[in-house]
Amino acid sequence: MARRLGLAGLAGLASANMMDVIETYKVPPAGCVHGCAAWSTKGASLWAHGVVPAAAGSHCAQPGAAVDQYIDGAWCYCKTTPTPAPTPGPTPAPRPHPLDKQVLALYDSTPGMDNFVGIATVAHPTGEPAGSTARTWLRSLATGAQGALPLRFEAVSGQDGRYRLFGQFSDSDYDHYLSVDNTNSGYVSMGATESDAMVVQVVEVEPQSITKAKQFVLINQSPGAAQGLYVSYVRVGQAWIRANSTDLADAMIVELRPVGPVPSTDWGYCTSAAGVPEQINVQIAGPHTVVVAFVTFEPAPPTNPPIVRVGRAAQSLNDTVTGVTHVHVTRAKDRTYYMHFVKLDGLAPRARYHYSVQSGGHNTTVSDTFSFRAPYPSTGGGNTVVDVWGDMGVYSWNNMENLKRDVDTEEVDLVIHLGDLACTPAPPPPRARCCPPPLAHPPCTLHRCPT
């Protein structure tokens, strides 16, 4: 939801409208060996206005009408070239850990259930502590995929078919490994470290449904009283997940369903190029001061401070200002963000400044040139017009295009975000399904487009 706020107070509500985002600086998916296909060959229904933008080309993008399905950032279809049919070879040997590194949801297909396994952020089984960010309890009550808990399967070396399961709330404070309470009926929670995580054996069983989808049971193989017991659930009430069944007939039968569309040889999610600035934005810090912030992904920590080149004309970025870099590593330990901040002060009121940014890392890239206008003076200035918005989910009816239009036309001087940046909605229990920051800050939303 977005609101327009001036000095006189609340002026109105902005309608919702997701925009198309084309990310020319992204790297094609590793699975697209020939690069990205031209969007013009794939139809226009994915795009916000039903038309393939002229600038889309074969770049990575986030088509506005497709963000409900493709939730993990920029992507593209793979370009294909005719290749000869492969020569038949011997049947490969079964892999000991076919699920390794996959992120899957547990769909409880036990007759009479048909739910996804999710978490309760506060509620808890009898005898267990209330849920918190440190530990939450699993239950089979989520009626839709958005309420499912995404689980990353991690192979246990030397133990075929056995995995540790890491709950992924997209880098939220709830993210932990699954564990089992061996002292209280084997209740399963998300609150462990890798060293004390629950070890689960995944065993395929005869399909119990007419869909004939592959179905599995889970066996707890963690040392303790519940070792060797099937994972099941409480048959009444909250359907809490627990490892306490000795009989296969009482085990929970699950389908392992991908979370969102699954990248393949036909398409994939794009990645960030090393050392290329992303998520560039200008933050107001005082009547004569702003902070330019941006993010890079790099193979090694920067050894020098980040810089902003700034000037009163796009062709004359004559002043260089240095800043600081902070490091953020995701809870899953699978991505490192280098977050850069550079303060620009002594700005002339309402003057336009042009700037580019660059990380202090090795062989990094200088960004495009952007521009901003300095704040009004603290006294005697004009009316500062502000767009205020919050709870901005990344879905097709959000307000990103409205914000971009306001910035491009300079109808507003400042944008304020209240929180819950780019999280998708979900039915109870609440789920912080936050998307990667590149989706949260598309180009030109919080700063002007390249000059």
Secondary structure, DSSP 8 states (H G I E B T S, - for coil): -EEEEETTEEEEEE------EEETTEE--TT-TT-B--GGGS-STTSTTSS--TT-TT-EEE-GGGTTT--SS-EEEB-----------------S-TTTT-EEEEEE-STTT-EEEEEESS---TTS----SS-EEEEEEE-SGGGS--EEEEE-TTSTTEEEEEE-SSS-TT--EEEE-TTTTTBEEEEE-GGG--EEEEEEE---STT---EEEEEE-SSSTTTT-EEEE-SSTT-BEEEEE-SGGGS--EEEEESSS---SSEEE-EE-TT--EEEEEEEEETTEEEEEEEE--SS--SS--EEEEESBTTB--EEEE-EEEEEE-TTSS-EEEEEEEEE-S--TT-EEEEEEE-SSTT------EEEE----SSS-----EEEE----SSTTSSHHHHHHHHHTT--SEEEE-S-TTEE---SS---EE--HHHHS-TTSSS----
